[in-house]
Amino acid sequence: MFCAVDIHINTECYSYSNQHKKEVFVRTIQVTLDDDLVAAVDNTVKQLKTTRSSFARKALRDAINQTNIVMLEEKHKQGYERYPVGKTEFSGWEAEQEWGD
């Protein structure tokens, strides 16, 4: 499952070439952040020698990926709650386990 985020604020569009030499089209958006968060981001991007935009893109991608993982884990959990593992479902594999004593 892929979780897409569509931001409807489109003040400017431009493109750039990323590290893989692939042209990427991006949008400029306005985001409201508190002063402490801006200061923390500025400190972090300075240490990483990157830009706010690059840092934000990676942070948003990571957040979307993590959200997808959580959603899939919840779906998996609900599936096992609806259809629990039978008592003998995996017993045939017990003899195959190797513990590497």
Rosetta blueprint (number, residue, H / E / L):
1 M L
2 F L
3 C L
4 A L
5 V L
6 D L
7 I L
8 H L
9 I L
10 N L
11 T L
12 E E
13 C E
14 Y E
15 S E
16 Y E
17 S E
18 N L
19 Q L
20 H L
21 K L
22 K L
23 E E
24 V E
25 F E
26 V E
27 R E
28 T E
29 I L
30 Q L
31 V L
32 T L
33 L L
34 D L
35 D H
36 D H
37 L H
38 V H
39 A H
40 A H
41 V H
42 D H
43 N H
44 T H
45 V H
46 K H
47 Q H
48 L H
49 K L
50 T L
51 T L
52 R H
53 S H
54 S H
55 F H
56 A H
57 R H
58 K H
59 A H
60 L H
61 R H
62 D H
63 A H
64 I H
65 N H
66 Q H
67 T H
68 N H
69 I H
70 V H
71 M H
72 L H
73 E H
74 E H
75 K H
76 H H
77 K H
78 Q H
79 G H
80 Y H
81 E H
82 R H
83 Y L
84 P L
85 V L
86 G L
87 K L
88 T L
89 E L
90 F L
91 S H
92 G H
93 W H
94 E H
95 A H
96 E H
97 Q L
98 E L
99 W L
100 G L
101 D L
